[in-house]
Amino acid sequence: MPQMIFLNLPVKNLETTKGFFGKLGFSFNPQFSDENTACLVISDTIFAMLLTEPRFKEFTKKEIVDASKYTEALFALSAESRERVDELVDTALASGGSPANETVDQGFMYGRSFQDPDHHIWEVVWMDPAVVQDQG
């Protein structure tokens, strides 16, 4: 069985956040979702557990970071092309997301970023497959 990753993210309004990621083309696994949790399927092995803030607090003794003021993490997603980077970020911005960082264009690598409705920062990056293969 391949190793999987489950990001756990606090959200203020679960339905708003689900709607946002739904507009980006992502799906949810209903088996691991309820009125306080949504399992966002990013790939076959990557999932984000979107938890209402009260539910998230059940898993930590620490305070929840106010992501509108502080950066708790950066989440980077790969894209199959420069065009897909633009498509995903443009859709995010048109669907209630907000800009995050400046566009990075180094020729062999291209990336843009956005903040979701809860101010979590998502980076979308394309790297030239020929350059990646040369590094292996």
N, C-alpha and C positions, 0 to 999 in steps of 0.2 A: 504494500500500500504506500503510495507516495506521501511525503510529509505535507501537511496542510498548515495554513496559517489562518487564525481567526483574530481580526482586529476588533476590539471592543471600544465603541465610541458613544459618549453620552450625547443625547439629542434633546432639544427643548420640546419639539412638537413632532412626534413620530410620523404622523400622516403627511406633514409638510415635507419631511426628509425623504420619506418613501416616494412621494410624488416627484420630487426633484430627481432622485436617482432613476426612477422609472422613465422619466423623459430623456435620460442619457442612454437608455437602452438596456439597463441592468434589470435583472429579475430578482425575485425573492424566493427563498425556500420556505414554504408554509409549514413544513414539519418542525422548523426551529423558530417560528414566529408566533407571537400572540399580541395582545393589546398593549404590551409594554416593550416588546422586542420585535425586530425585523432582521432576518438573516439575509443580508445583501450578498448575492452571488457575483463575485468579480471574475472568477475562473473556476475550473474544476478543482483547484486546490487552494483558492484564496477567497475568504469570506470576511465581511464586516458585520459584526453584530451591533446593530443600531439599538441602543437601549435608552429608554426615557431616563432622565436624570435620577428620579427616585430609584429606579431599578438598578442603574449603574452604581449608585451609592451602596447597594447591598454587597458589592464586590471589592470595596476599598474603604480603608479608614481615612484616606486623604481627602482633602477638598477637591472638588471638580474644578479644573482650570477654566477660567473665562477665556475661551479661545478668541473672542473679539478683541482681547487686550494682550494675550500671551500666546506664544506658539508652543504647543505641547508636543507636536511631532509634525513631520512632513511625510505624506504618503505619495509614493511615486508609482505610477502605472506605465508600463510600456505600451507603445502603439506600433502598429505594423507599417505606418507611413507618416510622412509629414502631414499629408492631407487628413489623416485620421486624428492626429493631434489637434489640428485646427477645428475639425468637425466636433470633436468631443468638448473642447474648451468653449467654442462658440455656442454650442448647445447649452452648456452649463451656465454661461453668462446670460443667455436668453431665457433661462428657466428659473431664475432666482438666485443664481450664484453671483459672486462678486470677484473682481480681479484680485490676484495675489501678488505674484512677483513678475519681473520683466521677462519677456521672451528671451530664450537662449538659442542662438543660431551659430553653431560652430562648423557648419557645413556637414560634417559627418554625424553631428548630433543636433537635434532640434527639440526644444521643449517649451511648453507654456504651462501656466498653472491657474487655478481658481480656488475660491473658498466656497464650500457648500453652505447651506442656510445656517448651519451651526458654527461657521467660521473655521472648520477644519480645512487645512490646506492640502490640495491634491495637485500633484505635478503629473503631467502627461508628457512622455519623452519617446522620441524615435531616435534610434541609432542605426547608421548604415550597416547592414548585415556583413558587408565585406570587411569593414573595419573591426567588427566584433569577432569575426572568424580569424582575422590576423592576430588578434590578442590571445587566442586559444592556443 
